[in-house]
């Protein structure tokens, strides 16, 4: 007797049942509609890349999380840990074939060997959107508008987008003789929400003096210590950084534009937002659900003007963002806002007589021609089994056609949720009711 293999899944990886996958694809379709409305176009890249391509600028903890191995040709390869680094390689390979600025979106799975927790997995899907080939406040602003538009499109309006600028923080560090340690300091500050101020101060103490640590904590706490709006906070940050900088000027222009557009209430200038990856060079941002802030950022990104320089001498400044779809869906599931989706079909045609199989498919075809998703129950089982099938697939309508209806050339239509029934209908009448 053969041994049965246990059908187990790797830790941090998951199967998706139809109801889950339908919800995911509904969100993806709405996001795609938003991105296309801004003129962004889709691309795709391989899951596997040469290790040197992926790790050229990852930095720190990311390198430790990459799934890397040697392939059958003894070549060092790795699975992509995000969609941004492969995109930089993509641009270096194809920039002469593309219009600049090039605006893309990319939905794809990525892989990180990190500890699993609520909303965090080792295989997960990212939804990226980037603009490459131009360095302007307008491009930065467009990405912020897309983030807001994306969450409105998926019926998640109650968000806060927290933003800052790497250049202001670097000026602050430079005035204190800490610029050479900026990468390590930024990574520590990026963990503030997870580890709290005390542990943040302890970690910073390994890189800076006690006075410098206090000044860093004051800088990243300016958002809560300053009374007023974003422009008042920015003025305080400029003061702490030693005066206005190119970064603060860029940020002021963006904040004023958001004011003019009447959107300021969704955006908060927060100097503790730094982003852990060291390829960011300008504006950075993270998006939080106001009803569930503890789950962390569900959409983040920023400007990365030097990333493509790893692969080409061409200047390809970029700005973009990424939605973590799995973490977002875990949050929406917890909030109870995902709802129940029908599993594809709007109508189930019940199998009441095995001799009428062709007739059932003819009716289904007539419905599909009118844009109504319909399926036939494929075996003449007991009606209770067919009703159970419809219930599990959340199919809202049923059509019943037995020898009596066949002889009369009519159909019976039933709302499977309310049990309301319409007898002796023509197919045209059924279509009219379903469309209405």
Secondary structure, DSSP 8 states (H G I E B T S, - for coil): ----------TT-----HHHHHHHHHHHHHHHHHHHHTT-EE----SEEEHHHHTTS--THHHHH--EEE-TTS-EEEE-S-SHHHHHHHHHHHGGGS-SSEEEEEEEEEE-----BTTB-SEEEEEEEEEES---HHHHHHHHHHHHHHHHHTT---EEEEEEEHHHHHHHHHTTT-GGGHHHHHHHHHTHHHHHHHHHHHHHTTTS-HHHHHHHHHHHTHHHHS-S-HHHHHHHHHHHHTS--HHHHHHHHHHHHHHHTT-GGGEEE-TT---SSTT--SEEEEEEETT-GGG--SEEEEEESSGGGGT-SS---EEEEEEEHHHHHHHHHHHT-S-----S-SEEE----GGGHHHHHHHHHHHHHTT--EEE--S---HHHHHHHHHHTT--EEEE--HHHHHHT-EEEEETTT--EEEEE-HHHHHHHHH-
